[in-house]
């Protein structure tokens, strides 16, 4: 029994160590203008991760044209692109030239805008 618990703990530690190399970016939908709808969408069709060399954005399901903008801590645009997610549902953006600091990624499609915050070390 103790051996099983130790193995489980070591396995969890190993998995957490691997997962820390790439961080998930929590994306939050901007609130709609008043009047607010009774039910808000809780599952977004877009997710993002960041590691030392790239920002990855995944659209599942696709949303048509989407504009991706990345801002640095001084609100300067460091990246902007409009992509057709119907033909390219995964977008990989090189972040290796970005300075250490805080960044905001804003993704707009249709009438929806989502944003997430991340740090580069």
KOLTORDO-393363 format. One line per 5 residues: number of its first residue (from 1); their letters; for each residue x, y, z of N, C-alpha, C. Coordinates in steps of 0.05 Angstrom, whole numbers. Example, Ala and Ser with C-alpha at 12.3 -4.5 7.8 and 13.67 -1.06 7.14 Angstrom:
<rs>
1) AS) 264:-114:156:246:-90:156:264:-66:156 ~ 257:-45:142:273:-21:143:258:1:157
</rs>
This chain:
<rs>
1) XXXXX) 17:-24:0:0:0:0:17:25:0 ~ 38:26:18:56:49:19:70:52:-8 ~ 78:30:-20:92:30:-45:74:42:-67 ~ 49:35:-66:30:46:-86:26:76:-83 ~ 25:86:-58:22:114:-53:47:129:-62
6) XXXXX) 70:118:-56:95:130:-64:97:132:-95 ~ 90:110:-108:91:110:-137:72:131:-149 ~ 48:133:-138:28:153:-147:39:181:-143 ~ 51:186:-120:62:213:-114:85:219:-133 ~ 103:201:-138:125:205:-157:115:210:-185
11) XXXXX) 95:194:-193:84:198:-220:71:225:-223 ~ 56:234:-203:43:261:-204:65:283:-205 ~ 86:280:-189:108:299:-189:121:300:-217 ~ 125:277:-229:138:276:-256:120:289:-276 ~ 94:284:-276:76:296:-295:74:326:-291
16) XXXXX) 73:336:-267:72:364:-261:98:378:-271 ~ 120:365:-268:146:376:-277:146:379:-307 ~ 135:360:-322:134:362:-351:114:384:-359 ~ 91:385:-346:71:404:-353:79:433:-349 ~ 98:438:-331:106:465:-325:122:478:-347
21) XXXXX) 132:462:-366:147:473:-388:129:489:-407 ~ 104:483:-409:84:497:-424:61:505:-406 ~ 55:531:-405:34:540:-388:9:546:-404 ~ -14:538:-393:-40:545:-405:-45:575:-399 ~ -57:588:-417:-65:616:-414:-96:615:-410
26) XXXXX) -105:626:-388:-134:627:-383:-146:650:-400 ~ -164:642:-417:-177:662:-434:-205:668:-423 ~ -212:694:-422:-237:702:-411:-252:719:-432 ~ -277:713:-435:-294:727:-455:-301:754:-444 ~ -298:775:-461:-307:802:-453:-337:802:-449
31) XXXXX) -347:816:-429:-376:817:-424:-390:831:-447 ~ -414:822:-454:-429:836:-475:-440:863:-466 ~ -447:880:-484:-458:906:-475:-486:901:-463 ~ -495:919:-445:-521:916:-433:-543:917:-454 ~ -566:905:-451:-572:887:-429:-559:860:-432
36) XXXXX) -550:850:-409:-536:824:-409:-555:801:-415 ~ -546:782:-431:-564:759:-436:-567:742:-410 ~ -588:727:-409:-593:711:-385:-572:689:-381 ~ -562:678:-403:-543:656:-401:-518:663:-417 ~ -495:661:-404:-470:668:-418:-456:642:-427
41) XXXXX) -442:643:-449:-427:620:-459:-404:614:-439 ~ -402:588:-432:-381:581:-412:-358:566:-425 ~ -362:554:-448:-341:539:-461:-333:555:-486 ~ -307:563:-487:-298:579:-510:-286:560:-531 ~ -289:567:-556:-278:550:-577:-248:556:-583
46) XXXXX) -235:569:-565:-207:576:-568:-192:572:-542 ~ -168:562:-544:-150:559:-521:-122:567:-529 ~ -105:572:-509:-78:581:-515:-58:571:-495 ~ -34:566:-504:-12:559:-486:13:576:-494 ~ 31:578:-475:56:593:-479:79:577:-468
51) XXXXX) 102:577:-483:127:567:-472:149:586:-479 ~ 173:579:-475:196:597:-480:199:606:-508 ~ 188:591:-528:193:598:-555:168:604:-572 ~ 144:597:-562:121:602:-578:95:605:-562 ~ 77:621:-573:49:623:-564:33:606:-583
56) XXXXX) 18:587:-573:1:570:-589:-28:575:-584 ~ -44:578:-605:-72:584:-602:-87:563:-618 ~ -107:550:-605:-121:528:-617:-151:535:-618 ~ -162:531:-642:-191:536:-646:-205:510:-650 ~ -223:503:-632:-238:478:-634:-265:482:-622
61) XXXXX) -286:485:-637:-287:484:-666:-277:510:-678 ~ -274:510:-705:-264:534:-718:-286:555:-717 ~ -277:581:-721:-295:603:-718:-294:622:-742 ~ -282:613:-764:-279:631:-788:-255:649:-783 ~ -258:674:-792:-236:693:-789:-233:702:-760
66) XXXXX) -208:702:-750:-203:711:-722:-178:729:-723 ~ -179:750:-708:-156:768:-706:-143:763:-679 ~ -116:758:-680:-100:753:-656:-82:777:-653 ~ -83:790:-629:-66:813:-623:-52:808:-596 ~ -26:812:-595:-11:809:-570:0:837:-563
71) XXXXX) -5:845:-538:5:871:-528:25:866:-506 ~ 46:883:-504:65:882:-482:54:897:-459 ~ 69:900:-437:60:913:-413:55:943:-417 ~ 67:955:-438:63:983:-444:40:987:-464 ~ 25:966:-469:3:967:-488:11:971:-517
76) XXXXX) 37:964:-523:46:964:-551:39:938:-564 ~ 31:939:-589:25:915:-604:51:902:-612 ~ 56:877:-603:80:863:-611:74:842:-632 ~ 48:836:-637:41:817:-657:11:821:-664 ~ 5:819:-690:-23:820:-698:-26:806:-724
81) XXXXX) -47:789:-726:-52:774:-750:-81:766:-751 ~ -93:766:-775:-119:755:-779:-116:728:-793 ~ -128:708:-781:-125:681:-792:-153:669:-799 ~ -154:652:-819:-178:638:-826:-177:611:-811 ~ -191:608:-789:-189:584:-773:-202:560:-787
86) XXXXX) -218:564:-808:-229:542:-822:-207:527:-838 ~ -186:541:-846:-164:528:-860:-140:524:-842 ~ -138:537:-820:-115:535:-802:-125:537:-773 ~ -132:515:-760:-144:516:-734:-124:518:-711 ~ -99:514:-717:-77:517:-697:-58:539:-707
91) XXXXX) -53:559:-690:-36:581:-697:-12:581:-678 ~ 12:582:-689:36:582:-673:51:608:-679 ~ 57:623:-657:69:649:-660:96:648:-645 ~ 117:655:-658:143:655:-645:144:677:-624 ~ 152:670:-600:154:690:-578:183:693:-569
96) XXXXX) 202:680:-583:230:679:-574:243:707:-575 ~ 233:726:-590:245:752:-591:232:772:-571 ~ 211:763:-558:197:781:-539:213:784:-513 ~ 213:807:-502:227:813:-477:213:800:-454 ~ 227:797:-432:214:787:-407:194:808:-398
101) XXXXX) 171:799:-388:151:817:-379:123:805:-382 ~ 103:822:-377:75:814:-379:63:821:-406 ~ 46:803:-415:33:807:-442:3:800:-440 ~ -11:811:-459:-40:805:-462:-45:796:-490 ~ -59:773:-493:-67:764:-519:-97:769:-521
106) XXXXX) -105:781:-544:-134:787:-549:-141:773:-575 ~ -162:757:-574:-171:742:-597:-200:750:-603 ~ -205:761:-627:-232:770:-634:-241:754:-658 ~ -266:745:-657:-279:731:-679:-309:737:-677 ~ -321:743:-701:-349:750:-701:-354:774:-682
111) XXXXX) -373:771:-663:-378:792:-643:-365:785:-617 ~ -348:765:-616:-336:756:-591:-307:764:-589 ~ -299:773:-565:-272:780:-559:-264:765:-533 ~ -242:751:-534:-231:738:-510:-203:749:-505 ~ -194:748:-480:-167:757:-474:-155:740:-452
116) XXXXX) -129:739:-453:-114:724:-433:-88:739:-426 ~ -77:733:-403:-53:747:-394:-31:726:-388 ~ -7:732:-395:15:714:-390:41:730:-386 ~ 61:716:-375:87:728:-370:108:713:-385 ~ 127:728:-395:151:717:-408:174:720:-388
121) X) 190:700:-384:212:702:-366:238:704:-380
</rs>
